[in-house]
Amino acid sequence: MAFFGFLRKKRGVNQVDLGKKGHSSLQDAAVAMAFAEHGEQSPACCMTDREKRRQKILVIGSGDQFSQRLVDYAIQMAKRMDYEVISLNVMASPHSMTKDGRDQAIARFREACSSCVVSMKERAQSAGIAFRHLAEIGHQDEIVEKLHAEYPELCYVLTDPDPEAAGGTKGHADIPVFTLSTLQGSLA
């Protein structure tokens, strides 16, 4: 009970803002524990649950482009599931060029990607979806593996369909969705 009195005196208010983090995770844990010990499990859970990172969807474009169908699906899925979006453009490393030619090709690729992703970013932001864009050079599978290690909260990968595989129904192509979920910490 004394801890709540300390908070009131220190903040000069009768309420603690559960949405605002403290200066350290230890301080946040102490406040959550004080709520739990006082019988207020709901605020304590709220404070500890927000420490979990928000899940993410990785949306991989074709070269420097994103099809409208892929953008529509990614935005709808992220909004429905309350996920963040990371868009990714990948260019295979241009080994057969001179260093200057390679640098110019990479610069043109990054510039094209930046201009192409503007509408996707605006749509995500207007829908209240956190958005990040990456343009990487290398092999797509290796880049996805690296990103999954960097962002363990990546759950799904969306790509444009393979035009040959999508040719079954004229005018209609499904969006391939791959999962990156693992059994981390599970014995199942």
Summary of the structure (lengths in Angstrom):
residues: 188
radius of gyration: 22.3
end to end distance: 41.1
largest distance: 70.3
contacts: 474
relative contact order: 0.14
helix: 47%
strand: 18%
